[in-house]
Amino acid sequence: MLILVFIAYQTSANKEVPVITWANPADIVYGTPLSAIQLNATANTTGTFAYTPDIGVILNAGTNQELSVLFTPDDLVNFEPASKIVTINVLKATPVITWSNPADIIYQTVLSAAQLNAAASTTGTFSYTPTFGTLLNAGLNQELLVLFTPSNENNYYTAEKTVQINVHKATPVITWVNPNDINYGVLLSSTQMNATVNTTGTFTYNPIINTLLKPALAQTLSVSFAPSDPLNWNPASKSVSINVHAVTPIYVKPQSEGTGSGVSWSNAINSIQEAINLFDNYPIIAEIRIAAGTYNGGITVKNGISINGGYTGTDDTRILPFEATSNEELTILDGQNAQRVITQGLAFANPTVFDGLVIRNGNSTAGGGAYLYANATVSNSFIENNTSTNHAGGIYLNQGGTLENCRIYSNFADKFGGAVYCNEGGTVT
C-alpha cells in the first residue's frame, strides 16, 4: 500500500518585513555620547535592535553621519530581520573658558599669569590681548581679551572671552632721610633738601631752599611731590627733621646786612630782641654783640644772655661809653619815654649781663630803665633820663643784682629810688 506524506513549509518569500520607524535625530554637539535620544528606532513587531555605532559612542563633528540599526524580530517564522539607516549632524563644540575678573593692580604692575590665567574645557592655546608683560595705564574696568584655539580644531570652535581689570594710580616712593645737623646761620640748600623719587615730577619744599631756620631741635622739613604723569601717579609728600644748633656770639647792627642771620658782622641782624629770641627753643649761655647806634623800644631778656655794646660793627673792636668821643660811638637802647628799656621777668638759673650800653628814656611803673633780678649785672654803662611812676626811675634790682662802674644820672621816680631801687638786696659799686 502506498502512503503519500505532504510536508508543507512556508518560504521566505512569504515572511513579512518589519516596518522600522526611525527619523534622522536632531543635531548634537561634539562630546554628546549617543543615547536613546538618538538611537530610538521602533518596529511594528517585537524584537531586538542592534545599533552601529552603539549607545555611548562619541562621534566626531561632521554632517550626515550614518547611524544604522539591525532589527531581529522575536518571531523569525513570520518576520525577516530588517535594517535602517538615518543620518545625524554632529556640530563642533564651543570650549568653555573659565576666567574671572582679576584682582585690582597698581600702575607699574605688568600683566602676568596672576591676571592672564584663563582655563578651558579642552586642550589648546591661549592668546591674550594685551599680552604678558604689558604695562597698563591707570583706569577702571579695562578689558582683557583671550582667544582660545583648541588643539582639536575638527571638533571644537575657537572661543574668546573678556574680563575687566582695575588699575589704580601708583603712589610715588619718596626717599629722604633726616639731614645732618647744621649750625644756625646755614641756609637750607640742596644738601638738606635732597629728596628723590621713583618717577619724574616736581618737588615743593617747605620751608623753601635758602630759608634761615632758628636754632631748635627736630624741626620739620616737608616736601610735596607733583608727578609729571598724574594719569598714573598720585601726588605724595614726606617729612623729615633737622637739628639746628645755636651759635654764639650773635651780632646786631642798626641795619641788617648779608643774610641778616646775625652770625657775623657782615650778616648782622638789626633787632636786639630778635637776636635774643633766637634762643627761645635752644637755650644756651650766649652773647649778643651790639654795634654802636640807637635801638628804639624795649627788650625782654632770657636766661644766660649777655648783651654787650660799643662795637664798631666791622670787627670786634670795642669802645665803652666812658671812652667814646661822640654819640656815634655809643650803643644806645632808647625807650622813647614810652616803655621800660630792659625787662628781666624772673630770676634765671644763669646770669644775665648788660655791658657797654646807654640805657635811656625808659618809662614804667617800676624800673623805667631796667627791671632786673638777683643774678643780673649791669656794668660799664650809662643809665640816664629814665622815669618811673612808682619806684626806681633808673634801675630796679629785685632780690639782688649788681650795678658796676655805671654812670646813673637824670633819672626820676614818683616815690623811691630815682636812680636805683634795691628790693631785698642789691649791689652798687
RODO-2510 file (C-alpha; in nm, 4 decimals, decimal comma):
residues 429
     n   res          X          Y          Z
     1     m     0,0000     0,0000     0,0000
     2     l     0,1429     0,3360    -0,0915
     3     i     0,1260     0,6185     0,1669
     4     l     0,1877     0,9754     0,0492
     5     v     0,3127     1,2328     0,3077
     6     f     0,2836     1,6032     0,2268
     7     i     0,5185     1,8434     0,4182
     8     a     0,4009     2,1997     0,3955
     9     y     0,6500     2,4765     0,4703
    10     q     0,6432     2,8495     0,4191
    11     t     0,9125     3,0007     0,2081
    12     s     1,0949     3,3240     0,2914
    13     a     0,9012     3,4852     0,0198
    14     n     0,6076     3,4713     0,2402
    15     k     0,7747     3,6253     0,5531
    16     e     0,6829     3,9808     0,6457
    17     v     0,9489     4,2529     0,6564
    18     p     0,9186     4,4522     0,9777
    19     v     0,8497     4,8224     0,9430
    20     i     1,1216     5,0210     1,1279
    21     t     1,0325     5,3738     1,2239
    22     w     1,3367     5,5995     1,2885
    23     a     1,3756     5,9616     1,1864
    24     n     1,7019     6,1487     1,1495
    25     p     1,7909     6,2605     1,5057
    26     a     1,8250     6,6260     1,5954
    27     d     2,1704     6,7740     1,5635
    28     i     2,4017     6,7189     1,8592
    29     v     2,7222     6,8866     1,9760
    30     y     3,0569     6,7130     1,9842
    31     g     3,1083     6,5480     2,3179
    32     t     2,7481     6,4274     2,3426
    33     p     2,7528     6,0455     2,3631
    34     l     2,4918     5,8595     2,1589
    35     s     2,1967     5,7621     2,3711
    36     a     1,8363     5,6533     2,3475
    37     i     1,7598     6,0076     2,2447
    38     q     1,9231     5,9420     1,9085
    39     l     1,9131     5,5590     1,8945
    40     n     1,5365     5,5353     1,9301
    41     a     1,4152     5,3223     1,6403
    42     t     1,0859     5,1350     1,6760
    43     a     0,9326     4,8424     1,4781
    44     n     0,5872     4,7048     1,4190
    45     t     0,6762     4,3851     1,5960
    46     t     0,8826     4,2851     1,8893
    47     g     1,2457     4,2135     1,8568
    48     t     1,5985     4,3343     1,9247
    49     f     1,7734     4,6476     1,7902
    50     a     2,1478     4,6480     1,7319
    51     y     2,2878     4,9962     1,6557
    52     t     2,6024     5,0906     1,4769
    53     p     2,7619     5,2946     1,6263
    54     d     2,6285     5,1856     1,9603
    55     i     2,4968     5,3743     2,2612
    56     g     2,7741     5,5664     2,4432
    57     v     2,9830     5,6294     2,1360
    58     i     3,1046     5,9904     2,0917
    59     l     3,1066     6,0869     1,7268
    60     n     3,3480     6,3341     1,5770
    61     a     3,1990     6,6528     1,4431
    62     g     3,0596     6,6209     1,0929
    63     t     2,7384     6,6350     0,8910
    64     n     2,5203     6,3492     0,7605
    65     q     2,6929     6,0820     0,9606
    66     e     2,5217     5,7429     0,9233
    67     l     2,3559     5,5656     1,2096
    68     s     2,2338     5,2141     1,1293
    69     v     2,0173     4,9678     1,3096
    70     l     1,9698     4,5917     1,2562
    71     f     1,6381     4,4672     1,3831
    72     t     1,5973     4,0983     1,4666
    73     p     1,2325     4,0080     1,5255
    74     d     1,1393     3,7714     1,8000
    75     d     0,9134     3,5897     1,5518
    76     l     1,1535     3,4749     1,2907
    77     v     0,8929     3,2373     1,1463
    78     n     0,6821     3,5216     1,0232
    79     f     0,9244     3,8163     1,0131
    80     e     1,2529     3,8693     0,8492
    81     p     1,5335     4,0713     1,0072
    82     a     1,5397     4,4303     0,8884
    83     s     1,7708     4,7306     0,8975
    84     k     1,7571     5,1049     0,8557
    85     i     1,9964     5,3950     0,8209
    86     v     1,9499     5,7539     0,9335
    87     t     2,1924     6,0436     0,9398
    88     i     2,2933     6,2814     1,2154
    89     n     2,4775     6,6108     1,2228
    90     v     2,7395     6,6490     1,4953
    91     l     2,8251     7,0121     1,5445
    92     k     3,1594     7,1414     1,6713
    93     a     3,1607     7,2170     2,0444
    94     t     3,2393     7,5603     2,1837
    95     p     3,5099     7,5371     2,4525
    96     v     3,4083     7,6633     2,7980
    97     i     3,6581     7,9281     2,9086
    98     t     3,6818     7,9896     3,2816
    99     w     3,8307     8,3316     3,3658
   100     s     3,7236     8,5725     3,6389
   101     n     3,7934     8,9451     3,6650
   102     p     4,1458     8,9676     3,8108
   103     a     4,2117     9,1434     4,1410
   104     d     4,2904     9,5144     4,1167
   105     i     4,6527     9,6051     4,0496
   106     i     4,8653     9,9166     4,0917
   107     y     5,0182    10,1038     3,7994
   108     q     5,3655     9,9672     3,7193
   109     t     5,2457     9,6075     3,7720
   110     v     5,2967     9,4326     3,4377
   111     l     5,0432     9,1734     3,3278
   112     s     5,1435     8,8211     3,4227
   113     a     4,9991     8,4792     3,4910
   114     a     4,8438     8,6301     3,8024
   115     q     4,5991     8,8141     3,5739
   116     l     4,6175     8,6214     3,2445
   117     n     4,5117     8,2872     3,3864
   118     a     4,2204     8,1631     3,1756
   119     a     4,1413     7,7902     3,1666
   120     a     3,9401     7,5916     2,9096
   121     s     3,7386     7,2715     2,8979
   122     t     3,9777     7,1201     2,6424
   123     t     4,3399     7,1483     2,5472
   124     g     4,4597     7,4312     2,3290
   125     t     4,6437     7,7588     2,3108
   126     f     4,5554     8,0928     2,4749
   127     s     4,6376     8,4231     2,3076
   128     y     4,5888     8,7311     2,5273
   129     t     4,5309     9,0933     2,4339
   130     p     4,7071     9,2797     2,5841
   131     t     4,9889     9,0301     2,6173
   132     f     5,2068     8,9200     2,9049
   133     g     5,4448     9,1956     3,0207
   134     t     5,2136     9,4778     2,9146
   135     l     5,2103     9,7836     3,1423
   136     l     4,8573     9,9211     3,1549
   137     n     4,7810    10,2833     3,2350
   138     a     4,5734    10,3506     3,5415
   139     g     4,1995    10,3219     3,4838
   140     l     3,8927    10,1278     3,5872
   141     n     3,7184     9,8437     3,4016
   142     q     3,9879     9,7922     3,1400
   143     e     3,9193     9,4958     2,9079
   144     l     4,1418     9,1912     2,8859
   145     l     4,0682     8,9530     2,5948
   146     v     4,1684     8,5921     2,5402
   147     l     4,1398     8,3981     2,2139
   148     f     4,1442     8,0204     2,2627
   149     t     4,2492     7,7913     1,9787
   150     p     4,1697     7,4252     2,0555
   151     s     4,4187     7,1529     1,9807
   152     n     4,1352     6,9513     1,8213
   153     e     4,0043     7,2029     1,5712
   154     n     3,7984     6,9347     1,3936
   155     n     3,5712     6,9047     1,6915
   156     y     3,5976     7,2434     1,8666
   157     y     3,5429     7,6001     1,7616
   158     t     3,7850     7,8717     1,8618
   159     a     3,6484     8,0758     2,1501
   160     e     3,7148     8,4053     2,3249
   161     k     3,6314     8,5755     2,6484
   162     t     3,6791     8,9192     2,8022
   163     v     3,7224     9,0201     3,1639
   164     q     3,7852     9,3574     3,3257
   165     i     4,0623     9,4791     3,5490
   166     n     4,1062     9,7927     3,7585
   167     v     4,4489     9,9559     3,7532
   168     h     4,4923    10,2086     4,0328
   169     k     4,7332    10,5001     4,0362
   170     a     5,0679    10,4301     4,1967
   171     t     5,1913    10,6317     4,4927
   172     p     5,5437    10,7642     4,4402
   173     v     5,8067    10,6420     4,6848
   174     i     5,9943    10,9438     4,8175
   175     t     6,3374    10,8726     4,9597
   176     w     6,4563    11,1381     5,2025
   177     v     6,6424    11,0846     5,5277
   178     n     6,6881    11,3263     5,8147
   179     p     6,9647    11,5690     5,7095
   180     n     7,2786    11,6091     5,9148
   181     d     7,2664    11,8685     6,1916
   182     i     7,3542    12,2238     6,0951
   183     n     7,4523    12,5319     6,2902
   184     y     7,2353    12,8395     6,2978
   185     g     7,3241    13,0658     6,0092
   186     v     7,3480    12,7901     5,7474
   187     l     7,0790    12,8459     5,4865
   188     l     6,8813    12,5457     5,3708
   189     s     7,0148    12,4144     5,0411
   190     s     7,0128    12,1071     4,8231
   191     t     7,2390    11,9490     5,0817
   192     q     6,9346    11,9216     5,3083
   193     m     6,6548    11,9442     5,0506
   194     n     6,7623    11,6398     4,8541
   195     a     6,4576    11,4155     4,8279
   196     t     6,4459    11,1647     4,5426
   197     v     6,1549    10,9689     4,3990
   198     n     6,0910    10,6724     4,1713
   199     t     5,9242    10,8754     3,8953
   200     t     5,9587    11,2165     3,7364
   201     g     5,7915    11,5239     3,8760
   202     t     5,8351    11,8409     4,0784
   203     f     5,9307    11,8832     4,4432
   204     t     5,8000    12,1720     4,6521
   205     y     5,9778    12,2147     4,9837
   206     n     5,8525    12,3798     5,2994
   207     p     6,0384    12,5753     5,4150
   208     i     6,1942    12,6637     5,0834
   209     i     6,5598    12,6478     4,9872
   210     n     6,7646    12,9413     5,1267
   211     t     6,5456    12,9623     5,4367
   212     l     6,7249    13,0567     5,7580
   213     l     6,5956    12,8350     6,0389
   214     k     6,6129    12,9444     6,4009
   215     p     6,8033    12,7255     6,6437
   216     a     6,5911    12,4302     6,7601
   217     l     6,5998    12,0519     6,7607
   218     a     6,3828    11,8248     6,5461
   219     q     6,2491    12,0954     6,3162
   220     t     6,0194    11,9648     6,0452
   221     l     6,1123    11,9841     5,6791
   222     s     5,8440    11,8708     5,4380
   223     v     5,8178    11,8124     5,0658
   224     s     5,5200    11,7694     4,8384
   225     f     5,5680    11,5900     4,5074
   226     a     5,3622    11,6544     4,1945
   227     p     5,4201    11,3756     3,9382
   228     s     5,4748    11,4598     3,5728
   229     d     5,2283    11,1819     3,4851
   230     p     4,9215    11,2498     3,7020
   231     l     4,7212    10,9956     3,4995
   232     n     4,9189    10,7127     3,6552
   233     w     5,0701    10,8596     3,9726
   234     n     4,9218    11,0112     4,2858
   235     p     5,0747    11,3181     4,4493
   236     a     5,2899    11,2350     4,7502
   237     s     5,4536    11,4026     5,0461
   238     k     5,7100    11,3302     5,3127
   239     s     5,8598    11,4972     5,6180
   240     v     6,1975    11,4714     5,7847
   241     s     6,3509    11,6588     6,0761
   242     i     6,6668    11,8578     6,1226
   243     n     6,8567    11,9867     6,4237
   244     v     6,9748    12,3462     6,4056
   245     h     7,2246    12,4234     6,6795
   246     a     7,2580    12,7667     6,8332
   247     v     7,5810    12,9599     6,7915
   248     t     7,7303    13,2439     6,9845
   249     p     7,8037    13,5310     6,9627
   250     i     7,5194    13,6897     6,7675
   251     y     7,5900    14,0246     6,6014
   252     v     7,3490    14,3189     6,5879
   253     k     7,3740    14,6395     6,3845
   254     p     7,1138    14,9122     6,3212
   255     q     7,0813    14,7928     5,9623
   256     s     7,0736    14,4250     5,8606
   257     e     7,3452    14,3103     5,6266
   258     g     7,4054    13,9975     5,4221
   259     t     7,1712    13,7184     5,5233
   260     g     7,0582    13,9049     5,8356
   261     s     7,1264    13,5901     6,0364
   262     g     7,3429    13,7630     6,2954
   263     v     7,6236    13,5064     6,2782
   264     s     7,8822    13,7677     6,1771
   265     w     7,9136    14,1429     6,1403
   266     s     7,8739    14,1045     5,7642
   267     n     7,5471    13,9169     5,8220
   268     a     7,4285    14,1155     6,1224
   269     i     7,0689    14,1235     6,2432
   270     n     6,9071    14,4645     6,3113
   271     s     6,6997    14,3875     6,6210
   272     i     6,8271    14,3130     6,9697
   273     q     6,5018    14,1403     7,0624
   274     e     6,5157    13,9210     6,7525
   275     a     6,8689    13,8247     6,8475
   276     i     6,7501    13,7314     7,1989
   277     n     6,4567    13,5345     7,0571
   278     l     6,6917    13,3152     6,8558
   279     f     6,7454    13,1210     7,1767
   280     d     6,3745    13,0661     7,2564
   281     n     6,3841    12,6989     7,1592
   282     y     6,7525    12,6336     7,2141
   283     p     6,8645    12,7978     7,5385
   284     i     7,2390    12,8264     7,5830
   285     i     7,4780    13,0624     7,7567
   286     a     7,5029    13,3135     7,4752
   287     e     7,6481    13,6532     7,3966
   288     i     7,4931    13,9246     7,1820
   289     r     7,7352    14,1860     7,0479
   290     i     7,5771    14,5154     6,9511
   291     a     7,7328    14,7738     6,7219
   292     a     7,7162    15,1419     6,8033
   293     g     7,3873    15,3067     6,7099
   294     t     7,0419    15,3754     6,8502
   295     y     6,7922    15,0927     6,9091
   296     n     6,4450    15,2150     6,9944
   297     g     6,1963    15,0196     7,2056
   298     g     6,2230    14,7803     7,4960
   299     i     6,3730    14,4324     7,5211
   300     t     6,2909    14,1274     7,7354
   301     v     6,5930    13,9193     7,8221
   302     k     6,6233    13,5444     7,8710
   303     n     6,8299    13,3040     8,0763
   304     g     7,2066    13,3246     8,0390
   305     i     7,2170    13,6052     7,7809
   306     s     7,4976    13,8611     7,7845
   307     i     7,4341    14,1821     7,5922
   308     n     7,7478    14,3776     7,5169
   309     g     7,7578    14,7101     7,3328
   310     g     8,0134    14,9517     7,1945
   311     y     8,1348    14,7536     6,8923
   312     t     8,2351    14,9336     6,5751
   313     g     8,0275    14,6909     6,3658
   314     t     8,3067    14,5883     6,1299
   315     d     8,5165    14,3820     6,3686
   316     d     8,5355    14,3116     6,7400
   317     t     8,6951    14,6458     6,8223
   318     r     8,5001    14,7936     7,1116
   319     i     8,4572    15,1416     7,2621
   320     l     8,2897    15,1623     7,6046
   321     p     8,0715    15,4645     7,6862
   322     f     8,3405    15,6201     7,9086
   323     e     8,5840    15,6018     7,6165
   324     a     8,3504    15,7327     7,3475
   325     t     8,4288    16,0688     7,1934
   326     s     8,0921    16,1071     7,0149
   327     n     7,7366    15,9730     7,0271
   328     e     7,8095    15,7776     6,7090
   329     e     8,0362    15,5512     6,9150
   330     l     7,7635    15,4698     7,1721
   331     t     7,5261    15,1745     7,1776
   332     i     7,2005    15,3388     7,2863
   333     l     6,8901    15,1500     7,3980
   334     d     6,6131    15,4090     7,3920
   335     g     6,2673    15,3547     7,5438
   336     q     6,1434    15,6750     7,3777
   337     n     5,9706    15,7684     7,7076
   338     a     5,7041    15,5109     7,6222
   339     q     5,8236    15,1839     7,7797
   340     r     6,0819    15,0210     8,0003
   341     v     6,4102    14,9638     7,8233
   342     i     6,5171    14,6241     7,9734
   343     t     6,2921    14,3693     8,1433
   344     q     6,4032    14,0534     8,3224
   345     g     6,0786    13,8833     8,4216
   346     l     6,2197    13,6327     8,6744
   347     a     6,5352    13,5068     8,8341
   348     f     6,7244    13,2868     8,5895
   349     a     6,9444    12,9874     8,6596
   350     n     7,2267    13,1548     8,4671
   351     p     7,3338    13,5175     8,4989
   352     t     7,2386    13,7939     8,2583
   353     v     7,4951    14,0637     8,1783
   354     f     7,4492    14,4105     8,0262
   355     d     7,7778    14,5825     7,9468
   356     g     7,8823    14,8896     7,7487
   357     l     7,5289    15,0244     7,6956
   358     v     7,3467    15,3538     7,7203
   359     i     7,0042    15,2866     7,8749
   360     r     6,7935    15,5961     7,8318
   361     n     6,4418    15,7401     7,8078
   362     g     6,2694    15,4437     7,9682
   363     n     5,9317    15,4794     8,1369
   364     s     5,7469    15,2334     8,3588
   365     t     5,5720    15,1844     8,6928
   366     a     5,8878    15,0271     8,8370
   367     g     6,2350    15,0444     8,6898
   368     g     6,1981    15,2837     8,3987
   369     g     6,5442    15,1944     8,2664
   370     a     6,5602    14,8297     8,3717
   371     y     6,3864    14,5784     8,5973
   372     l     6,6331    14,3073     8,6982
   373     y     6,6709    14,0105     8,9327
   374     a     6,9483    13,8879     9,1602
   375     n     7,1670    13,7233     8,9001
   376     a     7,1791    14,0246     8,6664
   377     t     7,4730    14,2580     8,6245
   378     v     7,4818    14,5992     8,4576
   379     s     7,8370    14,7252     8,4027
   380     n     8,0285    14,9965     8,2195
   381     s     7,7032    15,1600     8,1163
   382     f     7,5194    15,4923     8,1247
   383     i     7,1686    15,4938     8,2765
   384     e     7,0051    15,8278     8,2026
   385     n     6,6775    16,0153     8,1644
   386     n     6,4564    15,7261     8,2791
   387     t     6,1371    15,7720     8,4812
   388     s     5,9056    15,5642     8,6998
   389     t     5,5590    15,6357     8,8308
   390     n     5,6440    15,4304     9,1410
   391     h     5,9919    15,3119     9,2431
   392     a     6,3243    15,3173     9,0573
   393     g     6,3435    15,5663     8,7798
   394     g     6,6721    15,4147     8,6614
   395     i     6,7225    15,0532     8,7755
   396     y     6,5059    14,8252     8,9888
   397     l     6,7063    14,5430     9,1497
   398     n     6,4725    14,2730     9,2801
   399     q     6,6200    14,0278     9,5330
   400     g     6,9690    14,1369     9,4447
   401     g     7,1680    14,2226     9,1359
   402     t     7,4741    14,4286     9,0630
   403     l     7,5490    14,7701     8,9169
   404     e     7,9172    14,8060     8,8452
   405     n     8,1064    15,1046     8,7099
   406     c     7,7941    15,2737     8,5742
   407     r     7,7049    15,6402     8,5410
   408     i     7,3491    15,6964     8,6592
   409     y     7,2054    16,0423     8,6147
   410     s     6,8878    16,2418     8,5377
   411     n     6,6538    15,9566     8,6375
   412     f     6,3293    16,0216     8,8278
   413     a     6,0771    15,8222     9,0336
   414     d     5,7485    15,9436     9,1813
   415     k     5,8225    15,7532     9,5034
   416     f     6,1523    15,5897     9,5987
   417     g     6,4794    15,5441     9,4208
   418     g     6,5037    15,7953     9,1484
   419     a     6,8277    15,6345     9,0337
   420     v     6,8214    15,2835     9,1807
   421     y     6,5797    15,0896     9,3995
   422     c     6,7008    14,7689     9,5664
   423     n     6,4310    14,5326     9,6851
   424     e     6,5692    14,2670     9,9229
   425     g     6,9258    14,3325     9,8315
   426     g     7,1465    14,4567     9,5541
   427     t     7,4998    14,5850     9,4983
   428     v     7,6084    14,9146     9,3501
   429     t     7,9787    14,9726     9,3007
***
